[in-house]
Amino acid sequence: MEVYEKIKFLRNFRDWTQEEMAEKLQMTPNGYAKIEQGKTVPDLSRLEQISETFGVELAQLVGLNDKNVSNFIENYYNAFIYHDSAHHQQSHHNAADQTTCKHELEKAHLIIEQKDKEIAYLKEMIELMKKQA
């Protein structure tokens, strides 16, 4: 999975629109959309800003491995279930939310399978970014 795909995945996972994300990054929605489409390659400072917005380490953003993605999804899922059960006692509501979360978890696992092929590429990209900095 390319970095721009990870950025889009994390934004969608948090249920943020492109406009909301652009606002958080203090950029135009069109400029942000180009990042997600892979038309614009963000520089190191922009990548750091994006990682801070998502609350993840830069290394995680550019080199998410199976364990990191899995932990992120499971922690988010567990926090959601805890929050949901603490504030909503309707079991049918919880079941629907759990089904949605399980679906998102399944999607994340499919993404993990794809990204294994590009870990080496991402490591090379990190090295190039370090040399440019």
Secondary structure as UniProt FT lines:
FT   HELIX           3..13
FT   TURN            14..15
FT   HELIX           18..24
FT   TURN            25..26
FT   HELIX           29..36
FT   TURN            37..38
FT   HELIX           44..54
FT   HELIX           58..62
FT   HELIX           66..87
FT   HELIX           91..115
FT   HELIX           116..118
FT   HELIX           119..132
//
